[in-house]
Amino acid sequence: MRKRLKETFAKLFPAEGSVRIYSSFDIIGDIAIIKIPNSSAAKPETIAEAIMARHGNVKAVFVQTSGITGDYRLRSLKHVAGENRTVTVHRESGCCFAVDVESCYFSPRLLHERLRIARLVQPDEVVVNMFAGVGCFSIIIAKHSQAAKVFSIDVNPVTVAFMAENIRRNRVYGKVVPLLSDAKSIIETRLQCCADRVLMPLPEKASAYLPCAVSALKKSGGWIHVHAFEHALKTENPAEKVKQKVAETLAVLNVDFEVSHIRVVRSTGPNWFQLVADVHIK
């Protein structure tokens, strides 16, 4: 389906970067969100028509008119076609997630990463998700592993309300604990030395919050999954750059650690990447 849509874009916009237009849209539930390059002459209505023609499940199309900004990681949206609503239900890995795409951060592009982490979780582990959003990582872990508890933290009250609804929808009561707070604050007051595994799926705060993540781990150690944005030219290795930055931060804490694996999650722009580092604190 997406291959045919890519071919459609190439026909509609032969004189410009149809690939850029194609790669800049997401489908969340039955809502499509498109980003149009500033240099593009393509009309949002034309793109929306093509998407809705190829994806029969899409009921609404919005164009993103700003970057993702602020502590809540929100973006401005403008309605283009279909139903004028921003609340939808997204299905992924056997779970369903209610979300308001205008009031909550959500990325469908982390699908494989969420399932990868869930498969790493061992029986009876306690997990702390420092930047949980509407609960995708947390709930998928609860459904696809035998984790004992997942503490699911977010600072956005609207997001946490949707998280609570998603916990009910997916029947993981008691296993996933929604917490409205800044991650640093609640770890310092309630979640010191409790976790076997800590998730940090917010690249913008990786370095600043990494010491806090370490303090959430049990004295016996555990795992931290650190997301980061990195710029790398063709002659550079983004994984090595992230590994060096993580090592520099942890060296100050005087802990024994190993960066066991780093993978590129996705490309976020020309020479920009989102990566995740699996860090073992021994």
Phi and psi restraints in degrees (value plus and minus 20) as a CYANA .aco file:
   2 ARG   PHI     -88.2   -48.2
   2 ARG   PSI     -50.8   -10.8
   3 LYS   PHI     -83.8   -43.8
   3 LYS   PSI     -63.6   -23.6
   4 ARG   PHI     -84.7   -44.7
   4 ARG   PSI     -55.9   -15.9
   5 LEU   PHI     -85.6   -45.6
   5 LEU   PSI     -59.9   -19.9
   6 LYS   PHI     -80.7   -40.7
   6 LYS   PSI     -61.5   -21.5
   7 GLU   PHI     -85.6   -45.6
   7 GLU   PSI     -57.5   -17.5
   8 THR   PHI     -82.7   -42.7
   8 THR   PSI     -64.5   -24.5
   9 PHE   PHI     -80.4   -40.4
   9 PHE   PSI     -59.8   -19.8
  10 ALA   PHI     -82.3   -42.3
  10 ALA   PSI     -54.7   -14.7
  11 LYS   PHI     -95.3   -55.3
  11 LYS   PSI     -58.4   -18.4
  12 LEU   PHI     -91.4   -51.4
  12 LEU   PSI     -55.7   -15.7
  13 PHE   PHI    -147.9  -107.9
  13 PHE   PSI      43.6    83.6
  14 PRO   PHI     -87.7   -47.7
  14 PRO   PSI     -42.7    -2.7
  15 ALA   PHI    -110.3   -70.3
  15 ALA   PSI     -23.0    17.0
  16 GLU   PHI    -158.7  -118.7
  16 GLU   PSI    -195.4  -155.4
  17 GLY   PHI     -94.5   -54.5
  17 GLY   PSI      60.6   100.6
  18 SER   PHI     -82.0   -42.0
  18 SER   PSI     -51.4   -11.4
  19 VAL   PHI     -83.6   -43.6
  19 VAL   PSI     -58.9   -18.9
  20 ARG   PHI     -84.1   -44.1
  20 ARG   PSI     -60.5   -20.5
  21 ILE   PHI     -86.5   -46.5
  21 ILE   PSI     -64.7   -24.7
  22 TYR   PHI     -80.7   -40.7
  22 TYR   PSI     -62.3   -22.3
  23 SER   PHI    -100.5   -60.5
  23 SER   PSI     -22.8    17.2
  24 SER   PHI    -127.2   -87.2
  24 SER   PSI       5.1    45.1
  25 PHE   PHI    -149.8  -109.8
  25 PHE   PSI     127.8   167.8
  26 ASP   PHI    -143.9  -103.9
  26 ASP   PSI     130.0   170.0
  27 ILE   PHI    -134.2   -94.2
  27 ILE   PSI      98.8   138.8
  28 ILE   PHI    -136.6   -96.6
  28 ILE   PSI      91.4   131.4
  29 GLY   PHI      40.4    80.4
  29 GLY   PSI    -141.1  -101.1
  30 ASP   PHI    -129.2   -89.2
  30 ASP   PSI       3.6    43.6
  31 ILE   PHI    -137.3   -97.3
  31 ILE   PSI     111.0   151.0
  32 ALA   PHI    -124.0   -84.0
  32 ALA   PSI     117.1   157.1
  33 ILE   PHI    -141.4  -101.4
  33 ILE   PSI     103.7   143.7
  34 ILE   PHI    -134.0   -94.0
  34 ILE   PSI     127.7   167.7
  35 LYS   PHI    -139.8   -99.8
  35 LYS   PSI     106.9   146.9
  36 ILE   PHI    -128.7   -88.7
  36 ILE   PSI     102.2   142.2
  37 PRO   PHI     -75.0   -35.0
  37 PRO   PSI     124.2   164.2
  38 ASN   PHI     -77.6   -37.6
  38 ASN   PSI     -50.4   -10.4
  39 SER   PHI    -101.8   -61.8
  39 SER   PSI     -25.4    14.6
  40 SER   PHI    -103.2   -63.2
  40 SER   PSI     122.3   162.3
  41 ALA   PHI    -119.1   -79.1
  41 ALA   PSI     -17.1    22.9
  42 ALA   PHI     -85.6   -45.6
  42 ALA   PSI     120.1   160.1
  43 LYS   PHI    -108.1   -68.1
  43 LYS   PSI     113.6   153.6
  44 PRO   PHI     -75.5   -35.5
  44 PRO   PSI     -56.4   -16.4
  45 GLU   PHI     -83.6   -43.6
  45 GLU   PSI     -57.0   -17.0
  46 THR   PHI     -88.3   -48.3
  46 THR   PSI     -61.9   -21.9
  47 ILE   PHI     -85.2   -45.2
  47 ILE   PSI     -63.7   -23.7
  48 ALA   PHI     -81.0   -41.0
  48 ALA   PSI     -61.6   -21.6
  49 GLU   PHI     -81.4   -41.4
  49 GLU   PSI     -61.6   -21.6
  50 ALA   PHI     -85.7   -45.7
  50 ALA   PSI     -62.3   -22.3
  51 ILE   PHI     -83.7   -43.7
  51 ILE   PSI     -66.7   -26.7
  52 MET   PHI     -88.3   -48.3
  52 MET   PSI     -49.5    -9.5
  53 ALA   PHI     -90.0   -50.0
  53 ALA   PSI     -55.9   -15.9
  54 ARG   PHI    -108.4   -68.4
  54 ARG   PSI     -48.6    -8.6
  55 HIS   PHI    -135.4   -95.4
  55 HIS   PSI      74.6   114.6
  56 GLY   PHI     -83.9   -43.9
  56 GLY   PSI     -40.8    -0.8
  57 ASN   PHI    -100.8   -60.8
  57 ASN   PSI     -33.1     6.9
  58 VAL   PHI     -97.8   -57.8
  58 VAL   PSI     101.4   141.4
  59 LYS   PHI    -128.1   -88.1
  59 LYS   PSI     -31.9     8.1
  60 ALA   PHI    -170.7  -130.7
  60 ALA   PSI     124.4   164.4
  61 VAL   PHI    -149.6  -109.6
  61 VAL   PSI     112.9   152.9
  62 PHE   PHI    -146.3  -106.3
  62 PHE   PSI     129.8   169.8
  63 VAL   PHI    -124.0   -84.0
  63 VAL   PSI     115.3   155.3
  64 GLN   PHI    -100.8   -60.8
  64 GLN   PSI     103.5   143.5
  65 THR   PHI    -128.6   -88.6
  65 THR   PSI     -15.8    24.2
  66 SER   PHI    -171.2  -131.2
  66 SER   PSI     147.0   187.0
  67 GLY   PHI     -96.2   -56.2
  67 GLY   PSI     154.4   194.4
  68 ILE   PHI    -104.1   -64.1
  68 ILE   PSI      99.6   139.6
  69 THR   PHI    -157.9  -117.9
  69 THR   PSI     146.6   186.6
  70 GLY   PHI      60.1   100.1
  70 GLY   PSI     150.1   190.1
  71 ASP   PHI     -82.7   -42.7
  71 ASP   PSI     -46.3    -6.3
  72 TYR   PHI    -109.2   -69.2
  72 TYR   PSI     -25.0    15.0
  73 ARG   PHI      37.7    77.7
  73 ARG   PSI      33.4    73.4
  74 LEU   PHI    -126.6   -86.6
  74 LEU   PSI     140.2   180.2
  75 ARG   PHI    -152.9  -112.9
  75 ARG   PSI     132.0   172.0
  76 SER   PHI    -105.6   -65.6
  76 SER   PSI     118.6   158.6
  77 LEU   PHI    -146.2  -106.2
  77 LEU   PSI     126.1   166.1
  78 LYS   PHI    -143.4  -103.4
  78 LYS   PSI     108.2   148.2
  79 HIS   PHI     -88.2   -48.2
  79 HIS   PSI     115.1   155.1
  80 VAL   PHI    -137.2   -97.2
  80 VAL   PSI     -65.6   -25.6
  81 ALA   PHI    -174.2  -134.2
  81 ALA   PSI     140.0   180.0
  82 GLY   PHI      56.1    96.1
  82 GLY   PSI    -173.5  -133.5
  83 GLU   PHI     -92.0   -52.0
  83 GLU   PSI     117.9   157.9
  84 ASN   PHI    -112.2   -72.2
  84 ASN   PSI      55.8    95.8
  85 ARG   PHI    -166.2  -126.2
  85 ARG   PSI     133.0   173.0
  86 THR   PHI    -136.8   -96.8
  86 THR   PSI     -20.0    20.0
  87 VAL   PHI    -116.9   -76.9
  87 VAL   PSI     113.7   153.7
  88 THR   PHI    -168.8  -128.8
  88 THR   PSI     156.6   196.6
  89 VAL   PHI    -143.1  -103.1
  89 VAL   PSI     100.0   140.0
  90 HIS   PHI    -122.5   -82.5
  90 HIS   PSI     115.4   155.4
  91 ARG   PHI    -131.1   -91.1
  91 ARG   PSI     114.9   154.9
  92 GLU   PHI    -179.6  -139.6
  92 GLU   PSI     111.3   151.3
  93 SER   PHI      32.3    72.3
  93 SER   PSI      19.4    59.4
  94 GLY   PHI      57.1    97.1
  94 GLY   PSI      -9.9    30.1
  95 CYS   PHI    -140.6  -100.6
  95 CYS   PSI     141.4   181.4
  96 CYS   PHI    -149.1  -109.1
  96 CYS   PSI     121.5   161.5
  97 PHE   PHI    -151.4  -111.4
  97 PHE   PSI      93.7   133.7
  98 ALA   PHI     -94.9   -54.9
  98 ALA   PSI     118.3   158.3
  99 VAL   PHI    -176.1  -136.1
  99 VAL   PSI     123.1   163.1
 100 ASP   PHI    -119.9   -79.9
 100 ASP   PSI      89.5   129.5
 101 VAL   PHI     -88.6   -48.6
 101 VAL   PSI     -33.8     6.2
 102 GLU   PHI    -112.6   -72.6
 102 GLU   PSI     -49.8    -9.8
 103 SER   PHI    -125.7   -85.7
 103 SER   PSI     -26.6    13.4
 104 CYS   PHI    -152.9  -112.9
 104 CYS   PSI     128.7   168.7
 105 TYR   PHI    -100.5   -60.5
 105 TYR   PSI     115.5   155.5
 106 PHE   PHI    -176.0  -136.0
 106 PHE   PSI     113.0   153.0
 107 SER   PHI    -148.7  -108.7
 107 SER   PSI      94.5   134.5
 108 PRO   PHI     -90.9   -50.9
 108 PRO   PSI     -31.5     8.5
 109 ARG   PHI     -97.1   -57.1
 109 ARG   PSI     -24.5    15.5
 110 LEU   PHI    -117.5   -77.5
 110 LEU   PSI      -5.6    34.4
 111 LEU   PHI     -71.3   -31.3
 111 LEU   PSI     -74.7   -34.7
 112 HIS   PHI     -86.9   -46.9
 112 HIS   PSI     -54.6   -14.6
 113 GLU   PHI     -87.8   -47.8
 113 GLU   PSI     -59.6   -19.6
 114 ARG   PHI     -82.5   -42.5
 114 ARG   PSI     -63.6   -23.6
 115 LEU   PHI     -91.3   -51.3
 115 LEU   PSI     -54.9   -14.9
 116 ARG   PHI     -80.2   -40.2
 116 ARG   PSI     -66.7   -26.7
 117 ILE   PHI     -84.0   -44.0
 117 ILE   PSI     -62.5   -22.5
 118 ALA   PHI     -77.5   -37.5
 118 ALA   PSI     -56.8   -16.8
 119 ARG   PHI     -96.1   -56.1
 119 ARG   PSI     -34.8     5.2
 120 LEU   PHI    -104.2   -64.2
 120 LEU   PSI     -42.7    -2.7
 121 VAL   PHI     -88.6   -48.6
 121 VAL   PSI     110.4   150.4
 122 GLN   PHI    -112.6   -72.6
 122 GLN   PSI     138.5   178.5
 123 PRO   PHI     -74.5   -34.5
 123 PRO   PSI     117.5   157.5
 124 ASP   PHI      51.7    91.7
 124 ASP   PSI      -9.0    31.0
 125 GLU   PHI     -89.4   -49.4
 125 GLU   PSI     128.9   168.9
 126 VAL   PHI    -123.7   -83.7
 126 VAL   PSI     106.5   146.5
 127 VAL   PHI    -135.8   -95.8
 127 VAL   PSI     117.9   157.9
 128 VAL   PHI    -134.8   -94.8
 128 VAL   PSI      99.5   139.5
 129 ASN   PHI    -122.9   -82.9
 129 ASN   PSI      87.1   127.1
 130 MET   PHI     -94.5   -54.5
 130 MET   PSI     -45.4    -5.4
 131 PHE   PHI    -156.9  -116.9
 131 PHE   PSI      58.6    98.6
 132 ALA   PHI    -105.6   -65.6
 132 ALA   PSI     -38.8     1.2
 133 GLY   PHI      40.7    80.7
 133 GLY   PSI    -157.8  -117.8
 134 VAL   PHI    -104.3   -64.3
 134 VAL   PSI     -11.8    28.2
 135 GLY   PHI      81.2   121.2
 135 GLY   PSI      -3.1    36.9
 136 CYS   PHI     -81.2   -41.2
 136 CYS   PSI     -76.1   -36.1
 137 PHE   PHI     -76.5   -36.5
 137 PHE   PSI     -67.3   -27.3
 138 SER   PHI     -82.7   -42.7
 138 SER   PSI     -66.5   -26.5
 139 ILE   PHI     -92.4   -52.4
 139 ILE   PSI     -58.9   -18.9
 140 ILE   PHI     -84.1   -44.1
 140 ILE   PSI     -57.8   -17.8
 141 ILE   PHI     -82.0   -42.0
 141 ILE   PSI     -65.5   -25.5
 142 ALA   PHI     -82.5   -42.5
 142 ALA   PSI     -54.5   -14.5
 143 LYS   PHI    -104.4   -64.4
 143 LYS   PSI     -46.6    -6.6
 144 HIS   PHI    -134.0   -94.0
 144 HIS   PSI      -6.3    33.7
 145 SER   PHI    -166.7  -126.7
 145 SER   PSI     157.4   197.4
 146 GLN   PHI    -128.7   -88.7
 146 GLN   PSI      18.4    58.4
 147 ALA   PHI     -78.8   -38.8
 147 ALA   PSI     124.6   164.6
 148 ALA   PHI     -96.3   -56.3
 148 ALA   PSI     -61.1   -21.1
 149 LYS   PHI    -177.7  -137.7
 149 LYS   PSI     122.5   162.5
 150 VAL   PHI    -146.2  -106.2
 150 VAL   PSI      89.7   129.7
 151 PHE   PHI    -103.8   -63.8
 151 PHE   PSI      99.2   139.2
 152 SER   PHI    -136.4   -96.4
 152 SER   PSI      84.2   124.2
 153 ILE   PHI    -126.9   -86.9
 153 ILE   PSI     116.4   156.4
 154 ASP   PHI    -172.1  -132.1
 154 ASP   PSI     133.1   173.1
 155 VAL   PHI    -113.0   -73.0
 155 VAL   PSI     -33.4     6.6
 156 ASN   PHI    -110.4   -70.4
 156 ASN   PSI      96.2   136.2
 157 PRO   PHI     -82.6   -42.6
 157 PRO   PSI     -54.0   -14.0
 158 VAL   PHI     -85.9   -45.9
 158 VAL   PSI     -63.2   -23.2
 159 THR   PHI     -81.2   -41.2
 159 THR   PSI     -63.6   -23.6
 160 VAL   PHI     -86.1   -46.1
 160 VAL   PSI     -53.7   -13.7
 161 ALA   PHI     -83.4   -43.4
 161 ALA   PSI     -62.8   -22.8
 162 PHE   PHI     -87.0   -47.0
 162 PHE   PSI     -56.3   -16.3
 163 MET   PHI     -79.1   -39.1
 163 MET   PSI     -65.7   -25.7
 164 ALA   PHI     -80.8   -40.8
 164 ALA   PSI     -61.4   -21.4
 165 GLU   PHI     -82.8   -42.8
 165 GLU   PSI     -60.1   -20.1
 166 ASN   PHI     -89.4   -49.4
 166 ASN   PSI     -51.4   -11.4
 167 ILE   PHI     -82.2   -42.2
 167 ILE   PSI     -61.8   -21.8
 168 ARG   PHI     -86.6   -46.6
 168 ARG   PSI     -65.7   -25.7
 169 ARG   PHI     -77.0   -37.0
 169 ARG   PSI     -59.8   -19.8
 170 ASN   PHI    -117.9   -77.9
 170 ASN   PSI     -16.2    23.8
 171 ARG   PHI      36.2    76.2
 171 ARG   PSI      30.0    70.0
 172 VAL   PHI    -138.4   -98.4
 172 VAL   PSI      17.2    57.2
 173 TYR   PHI     -74.2   -34.2
 173 TYR   PSI     118.4   158.4
 174 GLY   PHI      61.0   101.0
 174 GLY   PSI     -52.8   -12.8
 175 LYS   PHI    -101.3   -61.3
 175 LYS   PSI     -60.0   -20.0
 176 VAL   PHI    -126.4   -86.4
 176 VAL   PSI     104.3   144.3
 177 VAL   PHI    -129.1   -89.1
 177 VAL   PSI      90.3   130.3
 178 PRO   PHI     -97.3   -57.3
 178 PRO   PSI     114.0   154.0
 179 LEU   PHI    -153.9  -113.9
 179 LEU   PSI     100.5   140.5
 180 LEU   PHI    -110.3   -70.3
 180 LEU   PSI      87.0   127.0
 181 SER   PHI    -196.8  -156.8
 181 SER   PSI     141.6   181.6
 182 ASP   PHI     -90.6   -50.6
 182 ASP   PSI     116.3   156.3
 183 ALA   PHI     -79.3   -39.3
 183 ALA   PSI     -62.5   -22.5
 184 LYS   PHI     -79.1   -39.1
 184 LYS   PSI     -66.7   -26.7
 185 SER   PHI     -81.4   -41.4
 185 SER   PSI     -67.5   -27.5
 186 ILE   PHI     -96.7   -56.7
 186 ILE   PSI     -49.4    -9.4
 187 ILE   PHI     -88.0   -48.0
 187 ILE   PSI     -61.3   -21.3
 188 GLU   PHI     -84.6   -44.6
 188 GLU   PSI     -52.5   -12.5
 189 THR   PHI    -118.5   -78.5
 189 THR   PSI     -48.0    -8.0
 190 ARG   PHI    -150.5  -110.5
 190 ARG   PSI     -42.4    -2.4
 191 LEU   PHI    -142.5  -102.5
 191 LEU   PSI       8.9    48.9
 192 GLN   PHI     -88.2   -48.2
 192 GLN   PSI     113.9   153.9
 193 CYS   PHI      34.9    74.9
 193 CYS   PSI      19.3    59.3
 194 CYS   PHI    -135.5   -95.5
 194 CYS   PSI     -35.3     4.7
 195 ALA   PHI    -125.3   -85.3
 195 ALA   PSI     128.1   168.1
 196 ASP   PHI    -112.6   -72.6
 196 ASP   PSI     -41.7    -1.7
 197 ARG   PHI    -171.0  -131.0
 197 ARG   PSI     116.5   156.5
 198 VAL   PHI    -144.9  -104.9
 198 VAL   PSI     112.6   152.6
 199 LEU   PHI    -124.9   -84.9
 199 LEU   PSI     117.4   157.4
 200 MET   PHI    -150.2  -110.2
 200 MET   PSI      47.6    87.6
 201 PRO   PHI    -103.3   -63.3
 201 PRO   PSI      19.6    59.6
 202 LEU   PHI    -151.4  -111.4
 202 LEU   PSI      72.0   112.0
 203 PRO   PHI     -76.1   -36.1
 203 PRO   PSI     -54.2   -14.2
 204 GLU   PHI     -83.4   -43.4
 204 GLU   PSI     -44.2    -4.2
 205 LYS   PHI    -135.3   -95.3
 205 LYS   PSI      -3.5    36.5
 206 ALA   PHI     -77.1   -37.1
 206 ALA   PSI     -74.8   -34.8
 207 SER   PHI     -87.4   -47.4
 207 SER   PSI     -63.1   -23.1
 208 ALA   PHI     -87.3   -47.3
 208 ALA   PSI     -51.9   -11.9
 209 TYR   PHI    -119.8   -79.8
 209 TYR   PSI     -24.7    15.3
 210 LEU   PHI     -81.5   -41.5
 210 LEU   PSI     -62.5   -22.5
 211 PRO   PHI     -79.5   -39.5
 211 PRO   PSI     -56.2   -16.2
 212 CYS   PHI     -85.5   -45.5
 212 CYS   PSI     -59.3   -19.3
 213 ALA   PHI     -81.5   -41.5
 213 ALA   PSI     -60.9   -20.9
 214 VAL   PHI     -81.5   -41.5
 214 VAL   PSI     -59.8   -19.8
 215 SER   PHI     -88.8   -48.8
 215 SER   PSI     -38.9     1.1
 216 ALA   PHI     -99.5   -59.5
 216 ALA   PSI     -39.1     0.9
 217 LEU   PHI     -93.3   -53.3
 217 LEU   PSI     132.2   172.2
 218 LYS   PHI     -83.4   -43.4
 218 LYS   PSI     140.0   180.0
 219 LYS   PHI     -79.3   -39.3
 219 LYS   PSI     -47.3    -7.3
 220 SER   PHI     -97.4   -57.4
 220 SER   PSI     -25.0    15.0
 221 GLY   PHI      77.3   117.3
 221 GLY   PSI    -187.5  -147.5
 222 GLY   PHI     141.0   181.0
 222 GLY   PSI    -178.2  -138.2
 223 TRP   PHI    -137.2   -97.2
 223 TRP   PSI     123.0   163.0
 224 ILE   PHI    -146.7  -106.7
 224 ILE   PSI     111.0   151.0
 225 HIS   PHI    -128.4   -88.4
 225 HIS   PSI      85.5   125.5
 226 VAL   PHI    -122.4   -82.4
 226 VAL   PSI     100.2   140.2
 227 HIS   PHI    -112.1   -72.1
 227 HIS   PSI     125.1   165.1
 228 ALA   PHI    -171.8  -131.8
 228 ALA   PSI     128.6   168.6
 229 PHE   PHI    -113.7   -73.7
 229 PHE   PSI     120.3   160.3
 230 GLU   PHI    -164.9  -124.9
 230 GLU   PSI     118.8   158.8
 231 HIS   PHI    -116.5   -76.5
 231 HIS   PSI     113.6   153.6
 232 ALA   PHI    -169.8  -129.8
 232 ALA   PSI     107.2   147.2
 233 LEU   PHI     -96.0   -56.0
 233 LEU   PSI     152.9   192.9
 234 LYS   PHI     -80.2   -40.2
 234 LYS   PSI     -47.1    -7.1
 235 THR   PHI    -106.5   -66.5
 235 THR   PSI     -21.8    18.2
 236 GLU   PHI    -132.7   -92.7
 236 GLU   PSI     135.4   175.4
 237 ASN   PHI    -127.4   -87.4
 237 ASN   PSI      90.1   130.1
 238 PRO   PHI     -82.5   -42.5
 238 PRO   PSI     -52.2   -12.2
 239 ALA   PHI     -84.5   -44.5
 239 ALA   PSI     -61.5   -21.5
 240 GLU   PHI     -86.6   -46.6
 240 GLU   PSI     -55.1   -15.1
 241 LYS   PHI     -87.7   -47.7
 241 LYS   PSI     -61.1   -21.1
 242 VAL   PHI     -86.8   -46.8
 242 VAL   PSI     -62.4   -22.4
 243 LYS   PHI     -78.5   -38.5
 243 LYS   PSI     -61.7   -21.7
 244 GLN   PHI     -85.0   -45.0
 244 GLN   PSI     -62.7   -22.7
 245 LYS   PHI     -86.1   -46.1
 245 LYS   PSI     -61.9   -21.9
 246 VAL   PHI     -82.6   -42.6
 246 VAL   PSI     -63.8   -23.8
 247 ALA   PHI     -82.5   -42.5
 247 ALA   PSI     -60.4   -20.4
 248 GLU   PHI     -83.8   -43.8
 248 GLU   PSI     -59.2   -19.2
 249 THR   PHI     -88.6   -48.6
 249 THR   PSI     -64.7   -24.7
 250 LEU   PHI     -94.1   -54.1
 250 LEU   PSI     -46.7    -6.7
 251 ALA   PHI     -81.0   -41.0
 251 ALA   PSI     -53.7   -13.7
 252 VAL   PHI     -86.9   -46.9
 252 VAL   PSI     -46.4    -6.4
 253 LEU   PHI    -105.3   -65.3
 253 LEU   PSI     -27.9    12.1
 254 ASN   PHI      38.3    78.3
 254 ASN   PSI      28.0    68.0
 255 VAL   PHI    -136.3   -96.3
 255 VAL   PSI     133.1   173.1
 256 ASP   PHI    -107.3   -67.3
 256 ASP   PSI     100.4   140.4
 257 PHE   PHI    -163.9  -123.9
 257 PHE   PSI     144.1   184.1
 258 GLU   PHI    -162.9  -122.9
 258 GLU   PSI     108.0   148.0
 259 VAL   PHI    -106.2   -66.2
 259 VAL   PSI      77.4   117.4
 260 SER   PHI    -101.1   -61.1
 260 SER   PSI     -48.3    -8.3
 261 HIS   PHI    -179.2  -139.2
 261 HIS   PSI     118.8   158.8
 262 ILE   PHI    -153.4  -113.4
 262 ILE   PSI     112.8   152.8
 263 ARG   PHI    -153.8  -113.8
 263 ARG   PSI     129.9   169.9
 264 VAL   PHI    -100.0   -60.0
 264 VAL   PSI     101.0   141.0
 265 VAL   PHI    -100.6   -60.6
 265 VAL   PSI     -62.9   -22.9
 266 ARG   PHI    -188.8  -148.8
 266 ARG   PSI     141.8   181.8
 267 SER   PHI    -108.6   -68.6
 267 SER   PSI     116.4   156.4
 268 THR   PHI    -132.8   -92.8
 268 THR   PSI     -20.2    19.8
 269 GLY   PHI     145.8   185.8
 269 GLY   PSI     158.2   198.2
 270 PRO   PHI     -77.7   -37.7
 270 PRO   PSI      95.0   135.0
 271 ASN   PHI      46.0    86.0
 271 ASN   PSI      -3.6    36.4
 272 TRP   PHI    -136.3   -96.3
 272 TRP   PSI     120.0   160.0
 273 PHE   PHI    -158.3  -118.3
 273 PHE   PSI     128.6   168.6
 274 GLN   PHI    -122.9   -82.9
 274 GLN   PSI     106.7   146.7
 275 LEU   PHI    -144.4  -104.4
 275 LEU   PSI     141.6   181.6
 276 VAL   PHI    -149.2  -109.2
 276 VAL   PSI     113.4   153.4
 277 ALA   PHI    -129.8   -89.8
 277 ALA   PSI     106.7   146.7
 278 ASP   PHI    -111.0   -71.0
 278 ASP   PSI      91.4   131.4
 279 VAL   PHI    -132.2   -92.2
 279 VAL   PSI     104.9   144.9
 280 HIS   PHI    -120.4   -80.4
 280 HIS   PSI      96.0   136.0
 281 ILE   PHI    -112.0   -72.0
 281 ILE   PSI      98.9   138.9
